[in-house]
Amino acid sequence: MNKKTFLYVRVSSKDQNEARQLKEIKELGINERDIFIDKESGKDFNRPQYQALKQCLREGDLLYIKSIDRFGRNSKEIKKEWEDITQNIKADIRVLDMPLLDTTQHKDTLGTFVSDLVLQVLAFVSERERENILQRQAEGIAVAKSKGKHLGRPNLNLNTISKQQLQTLEQGYPKWKSKQITGVEFMTLLELKKNSFYKIIGEYEKSL
């Protein structure tokens, strides 16, 4: 069986550079055609390069991931994908910044138990981190509103847009990223001008 080694990299927006992640794992010697890079949110696994990667994985292959939070941000989805790759496809996964998460090394019952436990804890932490970011955003909006209206033109940012705009942003962002709606349509839905739109989008992507 011709076993192959793959690398999956995710950055949360087009503004981020995957070079930082790639630099740390350059010595792995993985063929460029076997490196899959998504510039998408980590809240689900509906990402083109990740799905393409899964189509390539075969039994006995090895998949490198930098860290669990780069893999995903939803604990249930992380566990589901992990089990699909390791149990159904029967490929191995090695998480570079967490040595315990290495299915090539921990095949015994205790090792598997420890790996599963660590995976669930890290996946939970990753999800909670995203929830906390969204909560802080909501609290920031509430504080801004409690201070009343400001004189002059408001300084629009992620913490000063309305609750409705924030909900529209969260719902519309995946559609905009997947080109189901245009930037002009998204701006109209958010009731934002071009400069404010891209400023808020940039802030939102950094929080993902």
Sequence and secondary structure as in RCSB ss.txt:
>XXXX:A:sequence
MNKKTFLYVRVSSKDQNEARQLKEIKELGINERDIFIDKESGKDFNRPQYQALKQCLREGDLLYIKSIDRFGRNS
KEIKKEWEDITQNIKADIRVLDMPLLDTTQHKDTLGTFVSDLVLQVLAFVSERERENILQRQAEGIAVAKSKGKH
LGRPNLNLNTISKQQLQTLEQGYPKWKSKQITGVEFMTLLELKKNSFYKIIGEYEKSL
>XXXX:A:secstr
    EEEEEEESSTTS THHHHHHTGGG   GGGEEEEES SSSS  HHHHHHHHH  TT EEEES HHHH S H
HHHHHHHHIIIIII  EEEETT TT BTTT  SHHHHHHHHHHHHHHHHHHHHHHHHHHHHHHHHHHHHHHT   
SSS    TTTS HHHHHHHHHHHHHHHTTSS HHHHHHHHT  HHHHHHHHHHHHHH 
